[in-house]
Amino acid sequence: MLLMLALCSAAVAQQRLDITLTDKSVISCDLDKISYMEIVEGAPAGALDGVWYLGWKVLNNGSGTKTHYDGTEVLVFTAGPKMKWIKNASESVYDLEYAGPAVGGQTFTAQREGSTIKTTYQIVTLEDDLLILKQGTSRYYFYQSKEAATVATTFVSYPTRATIYTDAEKLWNGGIKGGDSSSKITPMGRHFESFAAASEEDKAWLAKPSNQPDAAWLNVSGYTSWTAKTINLYPFGSPTPADVNQHSIGDCCMCAVFASFAYLYPDWIKTLIEKDGNNYTVHMFDPQGNPIDVVVDNKLMCNSSGGCAQVSGKNGVFNWATIMEKALMKWETRFRCNNIGGIGTEHAAPPFTGVGSSFSFSPDKLYNSEFDLVVDYALSNGMISVGGFNVGGLVCGQLETITGHAFTVMYPDADSEYKFVMRNPWGNGGSIDGKLQIPNKREILKTIDFRLVYPGAARPYLREDLGGYTVPKFAPMDIDLHPSEEMLRMYGLKSYEPVFAQPANGTDFAPED
């Protein structure tokens, strides 16, 4: 009898609530940790749903007093639609009216039962585990658990402006973007204003394939020889971002631009290059936007042992991107507008498109929901879209962010939970091909900047079926999996390995244990 009583006492002390879901998974928690239980009807489509715990109240749109709460204030959104605000052991019930779907930037009004006064709330952001509501000049940060609200001791910043745009055209014209590079002197952009149009002597020199780029001026250390290599212009049948993999030259912006060309305008790329034996004519524009031809041969920038510094495709195959990079080297050798290392996005695109007008969005300038508007507006209008990060080491899908580096901006994969993709031109990770999947997380989104360049001559060739980037099938070699030691040193990194937080589905590559 004593043994039975002891067992019963132990069972009571360890009582738990187990809930079996429809997928047969089980949610379990200690009964002594449950302070409030309610069966909540599902909210209508396009409405907020669930239970949220207050962690922060911030005044003056984020620039004023910040008060940390412990999650004892709770919002419960139910069908009706209704909202219950529970605080200090009291409960207030509100009827809700939504102005649109419950997404960032949208508003809803709340009218307390028994009152005629309506209060308007704007959804600053709605993430998996964070809901921020703006009312007047105050913002309320709610989390999906009391524990998360309690430990949310760090304040994640958001823009302080009152307007949250839900229309791409209004956002684009709303004065948030900066870095206007357009020029009234040359369509190539402001940077090229002081450089003259090509002379007849310039054209003749550029048209002679045996005239090589000036390796010493280009300053690619250790690579001073021009060595003949085999060129396969289109290894996958048509240009693809997989053809663009940076190696030993610090021209990441140029590589990101080329990958954007391939993503948006693969058919246009084929119109730029004409092959004649081992010579390639690349149709370009001079610094004043006049069409010119640059002719290069199959000799590439190599070191004394034959190792090539230039961009290549998968398995180290030299292709259209290699030829276009050499053409740009030769173009820069003649006009001296930029050094190839460190060349900017809005400087790398115009020699091929004839247009250098562009805009930028700086880090921490956009609300989470506005990233969707910017990315969709830029890509649907065929803009050469490149981005970067000001914080390194943040996990995005299976890869990490890098600072001082350029990435090609793309739509997310079909049915993806991510907002968009930023492809690292290293192309590493095998079948991942450098794709950083950008989540709806403020700590990551606030670090991103964009440079968006108008497409110029490429515009008529924009792909009609533009969607997520599907990496072509290939059997990866080591050069496709990891950045070279030279590249890591260039970015001050000891290593850069895929995270593999999730399996690489539908690919030929599986990481080793």
C-alpha positions in Angstrom: 0.0 0.0 0.0 2.8 2.4 0.9 4.5 1.6 -2.4 1.3 2.4 -4.4 0.9 5.7 -2.6 4.5 6.6 -3.4 4.0 5.9 -7.0 0.8 7.9 -7.1 2.5 10.8 -5.5 5.3 10.7 -8.1 2.7 10.5 -10.9 0.9 13.6 -9.6 4.1 15.5 -9.2 5.0 14.8 -12.8 1.6 15.4 -14.4 1.8 16.7 -17.9 -0.7 17.8 -20.6 -0.1 15.8 -23.8 -1.9 17.0 -27.0 -1.8 14.7 -30.1 -2.0 16.6 -33.3 -3.5 15.4 -36.6 0.0 14.5 -37.9 0.4 12.2 -34.9 3.0 14.4 -33.3 2.6 15.2 -29.6 2.9 18.5 -27.8 3.7 18.0 -24.1 4.1 20.5 -21.2 4.1 20.5 -17.4 0.7 21.3 -15.8 2.3 23.5 -13.2 3.6 25.8 -16.0 0.1 26.4 -17.5 -1.4 29.7 -16.2 -4.1 30.2 -18.9 -6.0 27.8 -21.2 -8.7 28.6 -23.8 -10.0 26.9 -26.8 -9.8 29.6 -29.5 -11.7 29.5 -32.8 -9.6 30.0 -35.9 -9.6 33.5 -37.3 -11.0 34.2 -40.8 -8.6 34.2 -43.8 -6.4 37.3 -43.9 -6.7 38.0 -40.2 -4.3 37.7 -37.2 -4.7 34.5 -35.2 -3.3 33.1 -32.0 -1.9 34.2 -28.7 0.8 36.9 -28.4 2.8 38.0 -25.3 4.0 41.6 -24.8 7.7 42.0 -24.5 8.3 45.7 -25.3 6.5 49.0 -25.5 8.4 51.6 -27.4 7.4 55.3 -27.7 7.9 57.8 -30.5 8.2 55.3 -33.4 11.2 53.6 -31.9 13.3 56.6 -31.0 11.9 57.3 -27.5 11.4 55.4 -24.2 11.7 51.6 -24.4 10.0 49.6 -21.7 10.5 45.8 -21.3 7.6 43.7 -20.2 7.6 40.1 -18.9 4.8 38.6 -21.1 2.0 38.9 -18.6 0.1 41.2 -21.0 -1.5 39.0 -23.7 -3.3 39.5 -27.0 -5.6 36.7 -28.2 -7.0 37.0 -31.7 -10.0 34.8 -32.4 -12.7 34.4 -35.0 -15.4 37.1 -35.3 -12.9 38.6 -35.7 -12.2 39.6 -32.1 -9.2 40.6 -30.0 -8.8 40.0 -26.3 -6.3 42.1 -24.4 -5.5 40.5 -21.1 -3.6 42.5 -18.5 -3.6 42.8 -14.7 -6.0 39.8 -14.4 -8.6 41.7 -16.4 -9.8 41.1 -20.0 -11.0 43.6 -22.6 -12.7 42.3 -25.7 -12.6 44.2 -29.0 -14.3 43.8 -32.4 -11.9 44.1 -35.3 -12.1 45.3 -38.9 -9.2 44.6 -41.2 -8.2 47.0 -44.0 -6.5 44.1 -45.9 -4.7 40.8 -45.2 -2.8 40.7 -42.0 0.7 41.4 -43.3 3.3 44.1 -42.7 2.0 47.6 -43.4 -1.7 46.8 -43.2 -4.0 48.2 -40.6 -7.0 47.1 -38.5 -9.4 48.9 -36.2 -10.3 47.7 -32.8 -13.6 48.8 -31.1 -14.0 47.8 -27.4 -17.3 46.1 -26.6 -19.6 48.7 -25.1 -17.7 51.6 -26.6 -18.1 53.6 -29.8 -14.4 54.6 -30.0 -12.3 52.8 -32.7 -8.5 52.6 -32.4 -6.4 52.0 -35.5 -3.4 49.7 -35.3 -0.8 49.1 -38.0 1.1 45.9 -38.4 4.7 46.9 -38.4 5.8 43.3 -39.0 4.5 39.8 -38.6 7.1 37.1 -38.4 7.0 33.5 -37.2 7.6 34.6 -33.6 7.2 38.3 -33.6 4.2 40.7 -34.0 4.8 44.5 -33.8 1.8 46.7 -33.7 2.0 50.5 -34.1 -0.7 52.7 -32.5 -0.1 56.5 -32.7 3.6 57.0 -31.8 3.8 53.8 -29.7 4.9 50.3 -30.8 4.1 47.1 -29.1 6.4 44.1 -29.5 4.5 40.8 -29.0 6.1 37.3 -29.0 4.6 33.8 -29.4 5.5 32.6 -25.9 5.8 34.2 -22.5 9.3 32.9 -22.2 10.3 34.6 -25.5 8.8 37.9 -24.3 10.7 37.6 -21.0 14.1 36.9 -22.5 13.7 39.5 -25.3 16.2 41.8 -23.6 17.7 43.1 -26.8 15.7 45.6 -28.8 15.7 45.0 -32.6 15.5 48.3 -34.5 13.0 49.1 -37.2 12.7 52.3 -39.3 11.3 55.2 -37.3 9.3 56.8 -40.2 5.5 56.6 -39.7 4.6 55.4 -43.2 4.8 51.7 -44.0 4.4 51.3 -47.7 2.1 48.6 -49.2 2.3 49.8 -52.8 5.5 49.3 -54.7 5.1 52.5 -56.9 4.5 54.7 -53.8 7.5 53.1 -52.0 9.7 53.6 -55.1 8.8 57.3 -55.2 8.6 57.8 -51.5 12.1 59.2 -51.0 13.5 56.2 -49.2 15.9 55.1 -51.9 19.2 56.9 -52.4 22.4 56.8 -54.3 21.0 58.1 -57.6 23.7 57.5 -60.2 21.9 58.9 -63.2 23.5 61.6 -65.4 22.3 64.3 -67.8 25.7 64.0 -69.6 25.9 60.3 -70.4 23.4 57.5 -70.2 26.3 55.5 -68.6 25.8 57.3 -65.3 27.4 60.0 -63.3 30.6 58.0 -62.7 31.5 58.1 -66.5 30.9 61.8 -67.0 34.6 62.8 -67.1 35.6 60.0 -69.5 35.7 60.7 -73.2 33.9 58.7 -76.0 36.0 56.1 -77.8 38.3 57.6 -80.4 39.1 55.8 -83.7 42.4 54.8 -82.1 40.6 53.3 -79.1 38.3 51.4 -81.4 41.1 49.9 -83.4 43.0 48.9 -80.3 40.0 47.2 -78.7 39.2 45.4 -82.0 42.6 43.7 -82.1 42.4 40.3 -80.2 46.1 40.1 -79.6 46.0 43.3 -77.6 45.8 42.0 -74.0 44.5 43.7 -70.9 47.2 45.4 -68.8 47.7 42.8 -66.0 50.0 45.1 -64.1 47.5 48.0 -64.0 44.7 45.5 -63.2 46.8 44.6 -60.1 45.8 41.0 -59.7 48.8 39.8 -57.7 50.7 36.8 -59.1 48.7 36.6 -62.3 50.6 38.3 -65.1 50.6 35.7 -67.9 48.0 35.3 -70.6 47.6 31.6 -71.3 45.4 29.9 -73.9 42.5 27.9 -72.4 39.6 26.0 -73.8 36.4 28.0 -73.8 32.9 26.4 -73.7 30.6 29.4 -74.1 27.4 27.8 -72.8 28.1 24.6 -70.8 24.4 24.2 -69.8 23.1 25.1 -73.3 22.1 28.6 -72.2 23.6 31.2 -69.8 22.8 30.5 -66.2 24.0 32.0 -62.9 25.8 28.7 -62.3 28.3 29.8 -65.0 29.5 32.7 -62.8 31.9 31.6 -60.0 34.4 34.1 -58.7 38.0 33.0 -58.1 41.1 35.1 -57.6 39.9 38.6 -58.7 38.1 40.9 -56.3 35.4 41.7 -58.8 32.4 40.3 -56.8 30.1 43.1 -58.0 30.9 42.3 -61.6 30.3 38.6 -60.9 27.0 39.4 -59.2 26.0 41.6 -62.2 26.9 38.8 -64.6 24.8 36.3 -62.6 21.9 38.8 -62.7 22.3 39.1 -66.5 22.1 35.3 -66.7 19.1 35.1 -64.3 17.1 37.8 -66.1 18.4 38.0 -69.7 20.0 34.7 -70.8 19.0 35.2 -74.5 20.4 38.7 -74.5 23.8 37.4 -73.4 23.9 35.3 -76.5 23.5 38.4 -78.7 26.5 40.1 -77.0 29.1 37.5 -78.0 30.2 36.4 -81.5 32.7 33.6 -81.8 35.3 33.4 -84.6 37.7 30.5 -84.0 39.6 31.4 -80.8 38.5 35.1 -80.9 35.3 36.5 -79.4 33.7 39.9 -80.3 31.8 41.3 -77.4 29.3 44.1 -78.2 29.7 46.9 -75.5 29.4 50.7 -75.0 32.0 53.3 -74.5 32.0 55.7 -71.6 29.6 58.1 -73.4 27.1 55.3 -74.2 28.1 54.7 -77.9 28.2 51.1 -79.2 31.7 49.6 -79.6 33.1 46.2 -80.1 35.8 44.6 -77.9 37.5 41.6 -79.3 39.4 39.1 -77.1 41.1 35.8 -77.6 41.1 32.6 -75.5 44.1 33.6 -73.5 43.2 34.1 -69.9 44.9 35.7 -66.9 47.1 33.0 -65.3 50.0 32.5 -62.9 53.3 30.9 -63.8 51.9 27.4 -63.2 48.8 28.0 -65.5 46.3 28.6 -62.7 43.6 31.0 -63.8 42.4 33.9 -61.8 39.3 34.6 -63.9 35.7 33.7 -63.3 34.6 30.2 -64.5 31.6 27.9 -64.5 31.1 24.6 -62.7 34.0 22.2 -62.7 36.2 25.2 -63.6 34.8 25.4 -67.2 35.6 28.8 -68.8 32.6 30.2 -70.5 30.7 33.4 -71.6 31.3 35.0 -68.2 35.0 34.5 -68.5 35.0 36.1 -72.0 32.9 39.0 -70.8 35.2 39.5 -67.8 38.2 39.6 -70.1 36.4 42.1 -72.4 35.7 44.3 -69.4 39.3 44.1 -68.4 40.4 45.2 -71.8 37.7 47.9 -71.9 39.0 49.2 -68.5 42.6 49.0 -69.7 41.8 51.4 -72.5 39.4 53.8 -70.8 40.7 53.6 -67.2 37.3 54.2 -65.6 37.8 51.6 -62.9 40.2 49.0 -61.7 38.6 45.6 -62.2 39.2 44.7 -58.5 36.6 46.4 -56.4 34.5 47.6 -59.4 31.0 48.7 -58.3 27.7 47.3 -59.5 26.6 50.5 -61.2 30.1 50.6 -62.9 30.2 47.0 -64.1 26.8 46.9 -65.8 26.9 50.0 -68.1 29.7 48.9 -70.4 27.4 46.0 -71.5 23.9 47.6 -71.2 24.7 51.2 -72.1 22.8 52.6 -69.0 24.2 53.4 -65.6 21.2 54.9 -63.9 20.6 53.2 -60.5 19.4 53.6 -57.0 20.3 52.1 -53.6 18.5 51.1 -50.4 20.7 51.3 -47.3 20.6 48.9 -44.4 17.9 49.4 -41.8 15.8 51.7 -44.1 13.1 49.2 -45.1 10.4 47.5 -43.0 10.3 43.7 -43.4 7.2 43.8 -45.7 8.8 46.5 -47.9 11.6 44.1 -48.9 9.0 42.1 -50.9 7.9 45.3 -52.7 11.5 46.4 -53.6 12.6 42.9 -54.8 9.4 42.4 -56.8 9.5 45.9 -58.3 13.2 45.6 -59.3 13.0 42.1 -60.8 9.6 42.5 -62.5 11.1 45.6 -64.2 14.2 43.8 -65.2 16.6 45.8 -63.0 20.1 44.4 -62.4 19.7 43.6 -58.7 22.6 43.2 -56.4 22.7 43.3 -52.6 25.1 43.0 -49.7 25.2 42.6 -45.9 26.8 44.7 -43.2 27.0 41.8 -40.7 28.7 38.5 -41.3 28.0 35.0 -40.0 24.2 35.2 -40.1 22.7 31.9 -41.3 20.4 32.2 -44.3 19.2 28.8 -45.3 22.4 26.7 -45.7 25.0 29.4 -46.1 26.1 32.4 -44.1 26.4 36.1 -44.8 29.7 37.8 -45.6 30.5 41.5 -45.4 32.1 43.6 -48.1 30.7 41.3 -50.7 28.1 41.4 -53.5 25.2 39.0 -54.0 22.7 38.6 -56.9 19.1 39.2 -55.8 16.6 36.7 -57.0 13.0 35.5 -56.4 12.6 32.7 -53.8 12.1 29.1 -54.9 8.5 28.1 -55.6 6.5 27.5 -52.3 9.4 28.7 -50.3 9.0 30.1 -46.8 11.8 32.6 -47.5 11.4 36.2 -48.7 14.0 36.1 -51.5 17.4 34.7 -52.5 20.8 36.4 -52.6 23.4 34.3 -54.5 27.0 34.4 -53.5 29.1 34.6 -56.7 31.5 32.1 -55.2 28.9 29.6 -56.2 30.0 27.3 -53.4 28.1 24.5 -51.7 27.7 22.2 -54.8 24.1 22.2 -55.8 23.3 25.1 -53.4 25.3 27.2 -55.8 25.8 30.0 -53.3 22.1 30.6 -52.7 21.4 32.4 -49.4 17.7 32.0 -48.5 16.6 35.2 -46.8 14.1 34.6 -44.0 11.6 37.1 -42.6 13.9 37.9 -39.6 14.6 41.4 -38.7 18.1 40.7 -37.4 19.0 39.6 -40.9 16.9 41.9 -43.1 18.1 45.1 -41.3 21.7 44.3 -42.5 20.9 44.2 -46.2 21.5 46.9 -48.7 20.5 46.9 -52.4 22.0 48.5 -55.6 19.4 48.3 -58.4 20.5 49.3 -62.0 18.3 49.9 -64.9 18.7 47.3 -67.7 19.3 49.5 -70.7 19.8 47.5 -73.9 18.9 44.2 -72.2 15.4 45.2 -71.3 13.6 43.7 -74.4 15.1 40.3 -73.6 13.6 39.9 -70.0 12.6 36.3 -69.3 8.8 35.9 -69.3 8.9 33.0 -66.9 11.0 34.6 -64.2 10.7 32.8 -60.9 13.1 31.1 -58.5 16.5 30.1 -59.7 16.8 26.4 -60.3 20.5 25.2 -60.2 21.3 23.0 -63.2 22.3 19.5 -62.6 26.1 18.8 -62.4 28.5 16.5 -60.6 30.4 18.9 -58.3 34.1 19.0 -57.9 36.0 20.5 -55.0 36.2 23.8 -56.8 32.4 24.0 -56.7 32.1 23.2 -53.0 34.5 25.6 -51.2 35.9 29.0 -52.0 39.6 29.0 -52.8 42.1 29.8 -50.0 43.0 32.9 -52.0 39.4 34.0 -52.0 39.0 33.4 -48.2 42.2 35.5 -47.5 40.7 38.3 -49.7 37.7 38.4 -47.3 39.6 37.8 -44.1 38.0 34.4 -43.6 39.6 31.1 -42.4 36.8 28.9 -43.8 33.3 29.1 -45.4 31.4 25.9 -45.3 27.7 25.2 -46.1 25.7 24.9 -42.9 23.4 22.1 -44.1 20.7 22.9 -41.6 18.4 21.1 -43.9 18.9 18.6 -46.7 19.6 19.7 -50.2 16.5 18.2 -51.9 16.4 17.2 -55.5 20.1 17.5 -56.1 23.0 15.3 -57.1 25.1 16.4 -54.2 25.1 15.2 -50.6 27.5 16.5 -48.1 30.0 14.1 -46.5 29.7 13.3 -42.8 
